[in-house]
Amino acid sequence: MVVLVRTLIVPGLLSLSAFAAVSGSTLAVDAVLASGVAVGPTAADSGWVSLYNGKDFSGLNYFLSAKGFSDVKAQTNFKTDSGFIHADGPYSLLVTAKEYSSYRARVDYRFAPDVGDKANAGMMILFDTEAAKTHTVGLRPRSIEINFRRDGNFPGTLWAAQGYGPYITTTVKAGSQDFLPRPQGGVGWICEPWDPERRVVHSSLPVGENPPGQWNRLQAEVYGDSAAIRLNGNLRTSGWHFQVRGSPDDSTPAKRVAVAAGGLAIQAEGFELWYRAWEIQELDPVTRIPLHARRGCTDPLRAGYDARAVVEDGSCAGIGVREVTRKVRQRGAPSGTARAVYAAPGGGARDAGGRAVMPVAASE
């Protein structure tokens, strides 16, 4: 009898559903769950680092429109408030000193309960921190604002800096500037940062924003010169081929230059709100594995297993098998039982050959 033995290994970078998809069956997943072995976190849960220390604005820059960077300690538009950031002042930004390229960034925001429907604020990505040092013309240097404006279908929309860019390629509902994924009928469109009416990527997808007084979570998934924006877990907009002009007066598409890095910023814009959990998860640009993910033994069936580890570091002990499936020829195997070919950590049932036995459904 040929039995398909699925080794009960769940790599730290695969969720259970992903592992089932790779193996072609849920048998391996069922067996792992039945074994009582704790399965570690996924890469999406690991490696988040706060951009705000909860006490002061050390490591951040303060940007005031038409004045560039100034002393963050002297400003009053942003204040610390029980671990939150309290924003209540005219147009200004808290900006990271570091520029980032491949990452996920998220922030929770909550407007004051009585702020009204015209409240406005936002989070910036791809902020040109070098140009900001001396920026005195225009509202802000090159950047994309992910808008929180409440008087319309604005939360989670993309606003290129007027006169600075970047250009944003996306897909929209025909005849509009409203983002719509291509599988849903979206057609190609490029925003025009030098045109105040065409520098915004709106959205045709449900807003899903909570009312003033309640928290909202915004997440930007940025992969170099592309990004997807989610509000409270739901996709709002997406764009790619972020580019700027090769020279300020030359709009020739062939001479545009890709933009793939910049600072992050949160905004005050005259309406009272609070921020919390402003965090970043930096990613390897090729594998998209979090750079700060915990490393350790990710094999739940080997000695040294670390349930919090996401990236394998070679510290596992004992004998293990990494194949998702393989066929072995067995003689006399009891129906409904497969012989696992690893050494069971901590003991457990073994067959006559000293190999651990894990009951799973047999497959011809």
Secondary structure as UniProt FT lines:
FT   STRAND          2..5
FT   TURN            12..13
FT   HELIX           16..23
FT   HELIX           27..35
FT   HELIX           43..45
FT   STRAND          49..50
FT   TURN            58..59
FT   STRAND          60..64
FT   TURN            65..67
FT   STRAND          68..70
FT   TURN            72..74
FT   STRAND          78..81
FT   TURN            82..83
FT   STRAND          84..87
FT   STRAND          92..96
FT   STRAND          102..111
FT   TURN            113..114
FT   TURN            117..118
FT   STRAND          122..127
FT   HELIX           129..132
FT   TURN            133..134
FT   STRAND          144..147
FT   TURN            155..156
FT   STRAND          158..161
FT   TURN            162..164
FT   STRAND          167..172
FT   TURN            174..175
FT   STRAND          178..179
FT   HELIX           182..184
FT   STRAND          187..190
FT   TURN            193..194
FT   TURN            196..198
FT   STRAND          200..203
FT   TURN            212..213
FT   STRAND          216..223
FT   STRAND          227..231
FT   TURN            232..233
FT   STRAND          234..244
FT   TURN            248..249
FT   HELIX           253..255
FT   STRAND          257..258
FT   STRAND          262..268
FT   STRAND          273..283
FT   TURN            285..287
FT   TURN            291..292
FT   STRAND          295..297
FT   TURN            300..301
FT   TURN            307..308
FT   STRAND          311..312
FT   STRAND          326..329
FT   TURN            335..336
FT   STRAND          338..339
FT   TURN            345..346
FT   TURN            352..353
FT   STRAND          356..358
//
